[in-house]
Amino acid sequence: MELLNTTEVTLEARGEDRYGRVLVVVRSNGEDVADILVGEGLARYYPDGEEFWCQ
C-alpha cells in the first residue's frame, strides 16, 4: 500500500492472457513493483520453475 499511496504509479499494458485479461506492469516511481515485492520477500515470480500450485 505504501508504494501505491506515496509514489507516482504507472501501468504499462503488456498484452492479454489466454482468457482475454489485460496484463500490465505496475511501476512505482519507474521501478517494477513486482521486483520490489520479490526483493523484500513478500512475493515470488510465477511460475517459479519448481512447483505449480494449480494442477
PDBQT receptor file of N, H, CA, C and O in Angstrom, charges set to zero:
ATOM      1  N   MET A   1       0.832  -1.191   0.000  1.00  0.00    +0.000 N 
ATOM      2  CA  MET A   1       0.000   0.000   0.000  1.00  0.00    +0.000 C 
ATOM      3  C   MET A   1       0.877   1.256   0.000  1.00  0.00    +0.000 C 
ATOM      4  O   MET A   1       0.555   2.249  -0.652  1.00  0.00    +0.000 OA
ATOM      5  N   GLU A   2       1.967   1.200   0.725  1.00  0.00    +0.000 N 
ATOM      6  H   GLU A   2       2.229   0.394   1.255  1.00  0.00    +0.000 HD
ATOM      7  CA  GLU A   2       2.840   2.369   0.792  1.00  0.00    +0.000 C 
ATOM      8  C   GLU A   2       3.358   2.755  -0.593  1.00  0.00    +0.000 C 
ATOM      9  O   GLU A   2       3.403   3.936  -0.936  1.00  0.00    +0.000 OA
ATOM     10  N   LEU A   3       3.749   1.760  -1.383  1.00  0.00    +0.000 N 
ATOM     11  H   LEU A   3       3.713   0.801  -1.104  1.00  0.00    +0.000 HD
ATOM     12  CA  LEU A   3       4.247   2.052  -2.733  1.00  0.00    +0.000 C 
ATOM     13  C   LEU A   3       3.192   2.735  -3.587  1.00  0.00    +0.000 C 
ATOM     14  O   LEU A   3       3.494   3.663  -4.337  1.00  0.00    +0.000 OA
ATOM     15  N   LEU A   4       1.966   2.277  -3.472  1.00  0.00    +0.000 N 
ATOM     16  H   LEU A   4       1.720   1.522  -2.863  1.00  0.00    +0.000 HD
ATOM     17  CA  LEU A   4       0.904   2.802  -4.324  1.00  0.00    +0.000 C 
ATOM     18  C   LEU A   4       0.341   4.125  -3.837  1.00  0.00    +0.000 C 
ATOM     19  O   LEU A   4      -0.162   4.915  -4.637  1.00  0.00    +0.000 OA
ATOM     20  N   ASN A   5       0.419   4.377  -2.544  1.00  0.00    +0.000 N 
ATOM     21  H   ASN A   5       0.828   3.735  -1.895  1.00  0.00    +0.000 HD
ATOM     22  CA  ASN A   5      -0.177   5.594  -1.989  1.00  0.00    +0.000 C 
ATOM     23  C   ASN A   5       0.785   6.761  -1.858  1.00  0.00    +0.000 C 
ATOM     24  O   ASN A   5       0.344   7.896  -1.679  1.00  0.00    +0.000 OA
ATOM     25  N   THR A   6       2.089   6.516  -1.942  1.00  0.00    +0.000 N 
ATOM     26  H   THR A   6       2.447   5.593  -2.087  1.00  0.00    +0.000 HD
ATOM     27  CA  THR A   6       3.044   7.598  -1.688  1.00  0.00    +0.000 C 
ATOM     28  C   THR A   6       3.964   7.903  -2.866  1.00  0.00    +0.000 C 
ATOM     29  O   THR A   6       4.862   8.734  -2.737  1.00  0.00    +0.000 OA
ATOM     30  N   THR A   7       3.765   7.257  -4.001  1.00  0.00    +0.000 N 
ATOM     31  H   THR A   7       3.035   6.582  -4.106  1.00  0.00    +0.000 HD
ATOM     32  CA  THR A   7       4.631   7.476  -5.162  1.00  0.00    +0.000 C 
ATOM     33  C   THR A   7       3.785   7.649  -6.422  1.00  0.00    +0.000 C 
ATOM     34  O   THR A   7       2.572   7.444  -6.417  1.00  0.00    +0.000 OA
ATOM     35  N   GLU A   8       4.463   8.032  -7.493  1.00  0.00    +0.000 N 
ATOM     36  H   GLU A   8       5.449   8.199  -7.497  1.00  0.00    +0.000 HD
ATOM     37  CA  GLU A   8       3.785   8.105  -8.782  1.00  0.00    +0.000 C 
ATOM     38  C   GLU A   8       3.696   6.692  -9.350  1.00  0.00    +0.000 C 
ATOM     39  O   GLU A   8       4.712   6.011  -9.492  1.00  0.00    +0.000 OA
ATOM     40  N   VAL A   9       2.495   6.257  -9.670  1.00  0.00    +0.000 N 
ATOM     41  H   VAL A   9       1.670   6.809  -9.554  1.00  0.00    +0.000 HD
ATOM     42  CA  VAL A   9       2.256   4.903 -10.167  1.00  0.00    +0.000 C 
ATOM     43  C   VAL A   9       1.877   4.965 -11.647  1.00  0.00    +0.000 C 
ATOM     44  O   VAL A   9       1.051   5.778 -12.061  1.00  0.00    +0.000 OA
ATOM     45  N   THR A  10       2.500   4.086 -12.428  1.00  0.00    +0.000 N 
ATOM     46  H   THR A  10       3.171   3.425 -12.092  1.00  0.00    +0.000 HD
ATOM     47  CA  THR A  10       2.151   3.976 -13.838  1.00  0.00    +0.000 C 
ATOM     48  C   THR A  10       1.846   2.520 -14.166  1.00  0.00    +0.000 C 
ATOM     49  O   THR A  10       2.333   1.604 -13.504  1.00  0.00    +0.000 OA
ATOM     50  N   LEU A  11       1.037   2.327 -15.192  1.00  0.00    +0.000 N 
ATOM     51  H   LEU A  11       0.641   3.072 -15.729  1.00  0.00    +0.000 HD
ATOM     52  CA  LEU A  11       0.682   0.991 -15.671  1.00  0.00    +0.000 C 
ATOM     53  C   LEU A  11       1.103   0.877 -17.123  1.00  0.00    +0.000 C 
ATOM     54  O   LEU A  11       0.837   1.773 -17.924  1.00  0.00    +0.000 OA
ATOM     55  N   GLU A  12       1.764  -0.230 -17.469  1.00  0.00    +0.000 N 
ATOM     56  H   GLU A  12       1.981  -0.958 -16.819  1.00  0.00    +0.000 HD
ATOM     57  CA  GLU A  12       2.183  -0.487 -18.842  1.00  0.00    +0.000 C 
ATOM     58  C   GLU A  12       1.486  -1.749 -19.337  1.00  0.00    +0.000 C 
ATOM     59  O   GLU A  12       1.726  -2.835 -18.810  1.00  0.00    +0.000 OA
ATOM     60  N   ALA A  13       0.639  -1.618 -20.330  1.00  0.00    +0.000 N 
ATOM     61  H   ALA A  13       0.444  -0.736 -20.758  1.00  0.00    +0.000 HD
ATOM     62  CA  ALA A  13      -0.051  -2.782 -20.895  1.00  0.00    +0.000 C 
ATOM     63  C   ALA A  13       0.965  -3.694 -21.561  1.00  0.00    +0.000 C 
ATOM     64  O   ALA A  13       1.860  -3.227 -22.266  1.00  0.00    +0.000 OA
ATOM     65  N   ARG A  14       0.827  -5.003 -21.336  1.00  0.00    +0.000 N 
ATOM     66  H   ARG A  14       0.101  -5.383 -20.763  1.00  0.00    +0.000 HD
ATOM     67  CA  ARG A  14       1.736  -5.997 -21.903  1.00  0.00    +0.000 C 
ATOM     68  C   ARG A  14       0.990  -7.107 -22.610  1.00  0.00    +0.000 C 
ATOM     69  O   ARG A  14       1.445  -8.251 -22.607  1.00  0.00    +0.000 OA
ATOM     70  N   GLY A  15      -0.144  -6.800 -23.216  1.00  0.00    +0.000 N 
ATOM     71  H   GLY A  15      -0.514  -5.871 -23.219  1.00  0.00    +0.000 HD
ATOM     72  CA  GLY A  15      -0.896  -7.800 -23.955  1.00  0.00    +0.000 C 
ATOM     73  C   GLY A  15      -2.025  -8.393 -23.135  1.00  0.00    +0.000 C 
ATOM     74  O   GLY A  15      -2.511  -7.787 -22.179  1.00  0.00    +0.000 OA
ATOM     75  N   GLU A  16      -2.430  -9.586 -23.528  1.00  0.00    +0.000 N 
ATOM     76  H   GLU A  16      -2.035 -10.078 -24.304  1.00  0.00    +0.000 HD
ATOM     77  CA  GLU A  16      -3.543 -10.268 -22.865  1.00  0.00    +0.000 C 
ATOM     78  C   GLU A  16      -3.163 -11.707 -22.565  1.00  0.00    +0.000 C 
ATOM     79  O   GLU A  16      -2.310 -12.288 -23.237  1.00  0.00    +0.000 OA
ATOM     80  N   ASP A  17      -3.804 -12.280 -21.548  1.00  0.00    +0.000 N 
ATOM     81  H   ASP A  17      -4.497 -11.809 -21.003  1.00  0.00    +0.000 HD
ATOM     82  CA  ASP A  17      -3.596 -13.699 -21.276  1.00  0.00    +0.000 C 
ATOM     83  C   ASP A  17      -4.568 -14.520 -22.111  1.00  0.00    +0.000 C 
ATOM     84  O   ASP A  17      -5.323 -13.969 -22.912  1.00  0.00    +0.000 OA
ATOM     85  N   ARG A  18      -4.551 -15.817 -21.927  1.00  0.00    +0.000 N 
ATOM     86  H   ARG A  18      -3.937 -16.264 -21.277  1.00  0.00    +0.000 HD
ATOM     87  CA  ARG A  18      -5.387 -16.680 -22.770  1.00  0.00    +0.000 C 
ATOM     88  C   ARG A  18      -6.879 -16.518 -22.512  1.00  0.00    +0.000 C 
ATOM     89  O   ARG A  18      -7.695 -17.035 -23.274  1.00  0.00    +0.000 OA
ATOM     90  N   TYR A  19      -7.246 -15.807 -21.451  1.00  0.00    +0.000 N 
ATOM     91  H   TYR A  19      -6.583 -15.387 -20.832  1.00  0.00    +0.000 HD
ATOM     92  CA  TYR A  19      -8.659 -15.559 -21.150  1.00  0.00    +0.000 C 
ATOM     93  C   TYR A  19      -9.107 -14.161 -21.566  1.00  0.00    +0.000 C 
ATOM     94  O   TYR A  19     -10.247 -13.768 -21.319  1.00  0.00    +0.000 OA
ATOM     95  N   GLY A  20      -8.199 -13.410 -22.199  1.00  0.00    +0.000 N 
ATOM     96  H   GLY A  20      -7.272 -13.730 -22.399  1.00  0.00    +0.000 HD
ATOM     97  CA  GLY A  20      -8.538 -12.072 -22.665  1.00  0.00    +0.000 C 
ATOM     98  C   GLY A  20      -8.345 -10.980 -21.630  1.00  0.00    +0.000 C 
ATOM     99  O   GLY A  20      -8.736  -9.836 -21.861  1.00  0.00    +0.000 OA
ATOM    100  N   ARG A  21      -7.741 -11.315 -20.478  1.00  0.00    +0.000 N 
ATOM    101  H   ARG A  21      -7.423 -12.245 -20.290  1.00  0.00    +0.000 HD
ATOM    102  CA  ARG A  21      -7.483 -10.302 -19.448  1.00  0.00    +0.000 C 
ATOM    103  C   ARG A  21      -6.232  -9.521 -19.814  1.00  0.00    +0.000 C 
ATOM    104  O   ARG A  21      -5.248 -10.083 -20.295  1.00  0.00    +0.000 OA
ATOM    105  N   VAL A  22      -6.286  -8.225 -19.580  1.00  0.00    +0.000 N 
ATOM    106  H   VAL A  22      -7.085  -7.768 -19.189  1.00  0.00    +0.000 HD
ATOM    107  CA  VAL A  22      -5.148  -7.366 -19.889  1.00  0.00    +0.000 C 
ATOM    108  C   VAL A  22      -4.046  -7.602 -18.857  1.00  0.00    +0.000 C 
ATOM    109  O   VAL A  22      -4.298  -7.617 -17.652  1.00  0.00    +0.000 OA
ATOM    110  N   LEU A  23      -2.805  -7.786 -19.359  1.00  0.00    +0.000 N 
ATOM    111  H   LEU A  23      -2.600  -7.774 -20.338  1.00  0.00    +0.000 HD
ATOM    112  CA  LEU A  23      -1.649  -7.949 -18.491  1.00  0.00    +0.000 C 
ATOM    113  C   LEU A  23      -0.916  -6.615 -18.412  1.00  0.00    +0.000 C 
ATOM    114  O   LEU A  23      -0.699  -5.969 -19.437  1.00  0.00    +0.000 OA
ATOM    115  N   VAL A  24      -0.538  -6.199 -17.220  1.00  0.00    +0.000 N 
ATOM    116  H   VAL A  24      -0.714  -6.723 -16.387  1.00  0.00    +0.000 HD
ATOM    117  CA  VAL A  24       0.150  -4.917 -17.052  1.00  0.00    +0.000 C 
ATOM    118  C   VAL A  24       1.354  -5.059 -16.135  1.00  0.00    +0.000 C 
ATOM    119  O   VAL A  24       1.430  -5.971 -15.311  1.00  0.00    +0.000 OA
ATOM    120  N   VAL A  25       2.286  -4.141 -16.297  1.00  0.00    +0.000 N 
ATOM    121  H   VAL A  25       2.224  -3.400 -16.966  1.00  0.00    +0.000 HD
ATOM    122  CA  VAL A  25       3.395  -3.970 -15.368  1.00  0.00    +0.000 C 
ATOM    123  C   VAL A  25       3.065  -2.731 -14.554  1.00  0.00    +0.000 C 
ATOM    124  O   VAL A  25       2.792  -1.669 -15.114  1.00  0.00    +0.000 OA
ATOM    125  N   VAL A  26       3.089  -2.862 -13.236  1.00  0.00    +0.000 N 
ATOM    126  H   VAL A  26       3.310  -3.724 -12.781  1.00  0.00    +0.000 HD
ATOM    127  CA  VAL A  26       2.832  -1.734 -12.339  1.00  0.00    +0.000 C 
ATOM    128  C   VAL A  26       4.184  -1.178 -11.917  1.00  0.00    +0.000 C 
ATOM    129  O   VAL A  26       5.043  -1.917 -11.438  1.00  0.00    +0.000 OA
ATOM    130  N   ARG A  27       4.370   0.124 -12.096  1.00  0.00    +0.000 N 
ATOM    131  H   ARG A  27       3.672   0.725 -12.485  1.00  0.00    +0.000 HD
ATOM    132  CA  ARG A  27       5.626   0.770 -11.711  1.00  0.00    +0.000 C 
ATOM    133  C   ARG A  27       5.366   1.844 -10.667  1.00  0.00    +0.000 C 
ATOM    134  O   ARG A  27       4.385   2.584 -10.738  1.00  0.00    +0.000 OA
ATOM    135  N   SER A  28       6.263   1.908  -9.704  1.00  0.00    +0.000 N 
ATOM    136  H   SER A  28       7.059   1.306  -9.647  1.00  0.00    +0.000 HD
ATOM    137  CA  SER A  28       6.237   2.930  -8.664  1.00  0.00    +0.000 C 
ATOM    138  C   SER A  28       7.505   3.759  -8.830  1.00  0.00    +0.000 C 
ATOM    139  O   SER A  28       8.613   3.255  -8.645  1.00  0.00    +0.000 OA
ATOM    140  N   ASN A  29       7.339   5.031  -9.178  1.00  0.00    +0.000 N 
ATOM    141  H   ASN A  29       6.439   5.440  -9.328  1.00  0.00    +0.000 HD
ATOM    142  CA  ASN A  29       8.489   5.891  -9.482  1.00  0.00    +0.000 C 
ATOM    143  C   ASN A  29       9.421   5.240 -10.498  1.00  0.00    +0.000 C 
ATOM    144  O   ASN A  29      10.641   5.361 -10.392  1.00  0.00    +0.000 OA
ATOM    145  N   GLY A  30       8.849   4.551 -11.479  1.00  0.00    +0.000 N 
ATOM    146  H   GLY A  30       7.858   4.452 -11.565  1.00  0.00    +0.000 HD
ATOM    147  CA  GLY A  30       9.621   3.943 -12.549  1.00  0.00    +0.000 C 
ATOM    148  C   GLY A  30      10.170   2.562 -12.249  1.00  0.00    +0.000 C 
ATOM    149  O   GLY A  30      10.738   1.926 -13.137  1.00  0.00    +0.000 OA
ATOM    150  N   GLU A  31      10.020   2.079 -11.026  1.00  0.00    +0.000 N 
ATOM    151  H   GLU A  31       9.559   2.596 -10.305  1.00  0.00    +0.000 HD
ATOM    152  CA  GLU A  31      10.547   0.763 -10.652  1.00  0.00    +0.000 C 
ATOM    153  C   GLU A  31       9.413  -0.262 -10.620  1.00  0.00    +0.000 C 
ATOM    154  O   GLU A  31       8.334   0.010 -10.095  1.00  0.00    +0.000 OA
ATOM    155  N   ASP A  32       9.669  -1.434 -11.184  1.00  0.00    +0.000 N 
ATOM    156  H   ASP A  32      10.546  -1.655 -11.610  1.00  0.00    +0.000 HD
ATOM    157  CA  ASP A  32       8.675  -2.505 -11.253  1.00  0.00    +0.000 C 
ATOM    158  C   ASP A  32       8.279  -2.945  -9.844  1.00  0.00    +0.000 C 
ATOM    159  O   ASP A  32       9.125  -3.391  -9.070  1.00  0.00    +0.000 OA
ATOM    160  N   VAL A  33       7.006  -2.820  -9.516  1.00  0.00    +0.000 N 
ATOM    161  H   VAL A  33       6.318  -2.458 -10.145  1.00  0.00    +0.000 HD
ATOM    162  CA  VAL A  33       6.515  -3.173  -8.184  1.00  0.00    +0.000 C 
ATOM    163  C   VAL A  33       6.730  -4.660  -7.897  1.00  0.00    +0.000 C 
ATOM    164  O   VAL A  33       7.009  -5.028  -6.756  1.00  0.00    +0.000 OA
ATOM    165  N   ALA A  34       6.606  -5.511  -8.901  1.00  0.00    +0.000 N 
ATOM    166  H   ALA A  34       6.379  -5.213  -9.828  1.00  0.00    +0.000 HD
ATOM    167  CA  ALA A  34       6.839  -6.938  -8.696  1.00  0.00    +0.000 C 
ATOM    168  C   ALA A  34       8.268  -7.178  -8.224  1.00  0.00    +0.000 C 
ATOM    169  O   ALA A  34       8.491  -7.968  -7.307  1.00  0.00    +0.000 OA
ATOM    170  N   ASP A  35       9.239  -6.505  -8.842  1.00  0.00    +0.000 N 
ATOM    171  H   ASP A  35       9.058  -5.864  -9.587  1.00  0.00    +0.000 HD
ATOM    172  CA  ASP A  35      10.635  -6.664  -8.435  1.00  0.00    +0.000 C 
ATOM    173  C   ASP A  35      10.844  -6.201  -6.995  1.00  0.00    +0.000 C 
ATOM    174  O   ASP A  35      11.588  -6.828  -6.241  1.00  0.00    +0.000 OA
ATOM    175  N   ILE A  36      10.198  -5.120  -6.619  1.00  0.00    +0.000 N 
ATOM    176  H   ILE A  36       9.594  -4.610  -7.231  1.00  0.00    +0.000 HD
ATOM    177  CA  ILE A  36      10.308  -4.616  -5.247  1.00  0.00    +0.000 C 
ATOM    178  C   ILE A  36       9.765  -5.639  -4.265  1.00  0.00    +0.000 C 
ATOM    179  O   ILE A  36      10.420  -5.956  -3.273  1.00  0.00    +0.000 OA
ATOM    180  N   LEU A  37       8.567  -6.162  -4.534  1.00  0.00    +0.000 N 
ATOM    181  H   LEU A  37       8.034  -5.905  -5.341  1.00  0.00    +0.000 HD
ATOM    182  CA  LEU A  37       7.946  -7.125  -3.621  1.00  0.00    +0.000 C 
ATOM    183  C   LEU A  37       8.744  -8.421  -3.530  1.00  0.00    +0.000 C 
ATOM    184  O   LEU A  37       8.896  -8.975  -2.441  1.00  0.00    +0.000 OA
ATOM    185  N   VAL A  38       9.254  -8.908  -4.653  1.00  0.00    +0.000 N 
ATOM    186  H   VAL A  38       9.130  -8.458  -5.537  1.00  0.00    +0.000 HD
ATOM    187  CA  VAL A  38      10.075 -10.124  -4.638  1.00  0.00    +0.000 C 
ATOM    188  C   VAL A  38      11.356  -9.863  -3.843  1.00  0.00    +0.000 C 
ATOM    189  O   VAL A  38      11.773 -10.698  -3.040  1.00  0.00    +0.000 OA
ATOM    190  N   GLY A  39      11.966  -8.725  -4.064  1.00  0.00    +0.000 N 
ATOM    191  H   GLY A  39      11.628  -8.047  -4.717  1.00  0.00    +0.000 HD
ATOM    192  CA  GLY A  39      13.196  -8.370  -3.354  1.00  0.00    +0.000 C 
ATOM    193  C   GLY A  39      13.018  -8.290  -1.848  1.00  0.00    +0.000 C 
ATOM    194  O   GLY A  39      13.954  -8.564  -1.097  1.00  0.00    +0.000 OA
ATOM    195  N   GLU A  40      11.827  -7.917  -1.399  1.00  0.00    +0.000 N 
ATOM    196  H   GLU A  40      11.067  -7.694  -2.009  1.00  0.00    +0.000 HD
ATOM    197  CA  GLU A  40      11.539  -7.824   0.037  1.00  0.00    +0.000 C 
ATOM    198  C   GLU A  40      10.999  -9.128   0.607  1.00  0.00    +0.000 C 
ATOM    199  O   GLU A  40      10.663  -9.201   1.790  1.00  0.00    +0.000 OA
ATOM    200  N   GLY A  41      10.914 -10.157  -0.232  1.00  0.00    +0.000 N 
ATOM    201  H   GLY A  41      11.186 -10.098  -1.192  1.00  0.00    +0.000 HD
ATOM    202  CA  GLY A  41      10.431 -11.455   0.241  1.00  0.00    +0.000 C 
ATOM    203  C   GLY A  41       8.929 -11.512   0.438  1.00  0.00    +0.000 C 
ATOM    204  O   GLY A  41       8.427 -12.409   1.116  1.00  0.00    +0.000 OA
ATOM    205  N   LEU A  42       8.204 -10.570  -0.143  1.00  0.00    +0.000 N 
ATOM    206  H   LEU A  42       8.611  -9.842  -0.693  1.00  0.00    +0.000 HD
ATOM    207  CA  LEU A  42       6.746 -10.502   0.018  1.00  0.00    +0.000 C 
ATOM    208  C   LEU A  42       5.993 -11.172  -1.120  1.00  0.00    +0.000 C 
ATOM    209  O   LEU A  42       4.774 -11.329  -1.058  1.00  0.00    +0.000 OA
ATOM    210  N   ALA A  43       6.720 -11.566  -2.160  1.00  0.00    +0.000 N 
ATOM    211  H   ALA A  43       7.711 -11.439  -2.210  1.00  0.00    +0.000 HD
ATOM    212  CA  ALA A  43       6.101 -12.210  -3.329  1.00  0.00    +0.000 C 
ATOM    213  C   ALA A  43       7.158 -13.070  -3.998  1.00  0.00    +0.000 C 
ATOM    214  O   ALA A  43       8.333 -13.021  -3.634  1.00  0.00    +0.000 OA
ATOM    215  N   ARG A  44       6.737 -13.854  -4.974  1.00  0.00    +0.000 N 
ATOM    216  H   ARG A  44       5.782 -13.893  -5.270  1.00  0.00    +0.000 HD
ATOM    217  CA  ARG A  44       7.676 -14.607  -5.797  1.00  0.00    +0.000 C 
ATOM    218  C   ARG A  44       7.138 -14.635  -7.213  1.00  0.00    +0.000 C 
ATOM    219  O   ARG A  44       5.945 -14.452  -7.458  1.00  0.00    +0.000 OA
ATOM    220  N   TYR A  45       8.056 -14.869  -8.137  1.00  0.00    +0.000 N 
ATOM    221  H   TYR A  45       9.025 -15.018  -7.939  1.00  0.00    +0.000 HD
ATOM    222  CA  TYR A  45       7.648 -14.921  -9.534  1.00  0.00    +0.000 C 
ATOM    223  C   TYR A  45       6.895 -16.208  -9.805  1.00  0.00    +0.000 C 
ATOM    224  O   TYR A  45       7.188 -17.233  -9.189  1.00  0.00    +0.000 OA
ATOM    225  N   TYR A  46       5.940 -16.179 -10.705  1.00  0.00    +0.000 N 
ATOM    226  H   TYR A  46       5.702 -15.347 -11.206  1.00  0.00    +0.000 HD
ATOM    227  CA  TYR A  46       5.155 -17.354 -11.065  1.00  0.00    +0.000 C 
ATOM    228  C   TYR A  46       5.367 -17.651 -12.537  1.00  0.00    +0.000 C 
ATOM    229  O   TYR A  46       5.358 -16.712 -13.333  1.00  0.00    +0.000 OA
ATOM    230  N   PRO A  47       5.553 -18.870 -12.942  1.00  0.00    +0.000 N 
ATOM    231  CA  PRO A  47       5.864 -19.998 -12.059  1.00  0.00    +0.000 C 
ATOM    232  C   PRO A  47       7.314 -19.932 -11.639  1.00  0.00    +0.000 C 
ATOM    233  O   PRO A  47       8.146 -19.368 -12.350  1.00  0.00    +0.000 OA
ATOM    234  N   ASP A  48       7.622 -20.499 -10.498  1.00  0.00    +0.000 N 
ATOM    235  H   ASP A  48       6.947 -20.958  -9.920  1.00  0.00    +0.000 HD
ATOM    236  CA  ASP A  48       8.994 -20.431 -10.001  1.00  0.00    +0.000 C 
ATOM    237  C   ASP A  48       9.861 -21.562 -10.535  1.00  0.00    +0.000 C 
ATOM    238  O   ASP A  48      11.036 -21.661 -10.181  1.00  0.00    +0.000 OA
ATOM    239  N   GLY A  49       9.292 -22.420 -11.387  1.00  0.00    +0.000 N 
ATOM    240  H   GLY A  49       8.337 -22.339 -11.675  1.00  0.00    +0.000 HD
ATOM    241  CA  GLY A  49      10.056 -23.457 -12.035  1.00  0.00    +0.000 C 
ATOM    242  C   GLY A  49      10.108 -24.762 -11.278  1.00  0.00    +0.000 C 
ATOM    243  O   GLY A  49      10.536 -25.773 -11.834  1.00  0.00    +0.000 OA
ATOM    244  N   GLU A  50       9.685 -24.774 -10.023  1.00  0.00    +0.000 N 
ATOM    245  H   GLU A  50       9.337 -23.952  -9.571  1.00  0.00    +0.000 HD
ATOM    246  CA  GLU A  50       9.769 -25.993  -9.232  1.00  0.00    +0.000 C 
ATOM    247  C   GLU A  50       8.418 -26.521  -8.786  1.00  0.00    +0.000 C 
ATOM    248  O   GLU A  50       8.218 -27.734  -8.709  1.00  0.00    +0.000 OA
ATOM    249  N   GLU A  51       7.499 -25.631  -8.496  1.00  0.00    +0.000 N 
ATOM    250  H   GLU A  51       7.661 -24.647  -8.558  1.00  0.00    +0.000 HD
ATOM    251  CA  GLU A  51       6.204 -26.117  -8.036  1.00  0.00    +0.000 C 
ATOM    252  C   GLU A  51       5.073 -25.377  -8.749  1.00  0.00    +0.000 C 
ATOM    253  O   GLU A  51       5.210 -24.200  -9.082  1.00  0.00    +0.000 OA
ATOM    254  N   PHE A  52       4.014 -26.034  -8.970  1.00  0.00    +0.000 N 
ATOM    255  H   PHE A  52       3.903 -26.990  -8.700  1.00  0.00    +0.000 HD
ATOM    256  CA  PHE A  52       2.842 -25.424  -9.577  1.00  0.00    +0.000 C 
ATOM    257  C   PHE A  52       1.674 -25.685  -8.643  1.00  0.00    +0.000 C 
ATOM    258  O   PHE A  52       1.286 -26.836  -8.444  1.00  0.00    +0.000 OA
ATOM    259  N   TRP A  53       1.115 -24.645  -8.077  1.00  0.00    +0.000 N 
ATOM    260  H   TRP A  53       1.430 -23.710  -8.239  1.00  0.00    +0.000 HD
ATOM    261  CA  TRP A  53       0.059 -24.766  -7.077  1.00  0.00    +0.000 C 
ATOM    262  C   TRP A  53      -1.281 -25.144  -7.691  1.00  0.00    +0.000 C 
ATOM    263  O   TRP A  53      -2.203 -25.542  -6.978  1.00  0.00    +0.000 OA
ATOM    264  N   CYS A  54      -1.390 -25.023  -8.986  1.00  0.00    +0.000 N 
ATOM    265  H   CYS A  54      -0.642 -24.700  -9.565  1.00  0.00    +0.000 HD
ATOM    266  CA  CYS A  54      -2.683 -25.295  -9.625  1.00  0.00    +0.000 C 
ATOM    267  C   CYS A  54      -2.512 -26.398 -10.646  1.00  0.00    +0.000 C 
ATOM    268  O   CYS A  54      -2.225 -26.131 -11.813  1.00  0.00    +0.000 OA
ATOM    269  N   GLN A  55      -2.686 -27.637 -10.214  1.00  0.00    +0.000 N 
ATOM    270  H   GLN A  55      -2.919 -27.854  -9.266  1.00  0.00    +0.000 HD
ATOM    271  CA  GLN A  55      -2.508 -28.756 -11.128  1.00  0.00    +0.000 C 
ATOM    272  C   GLN A  55      -3.797 -29.458 -11.404  1.00  0.00    +0.000 C 
ATOM    273  O   GLN A  55      -3.822 -30.429 -12.161  1.00  0.00    +0.000 OA
TER     274      GLN A  55
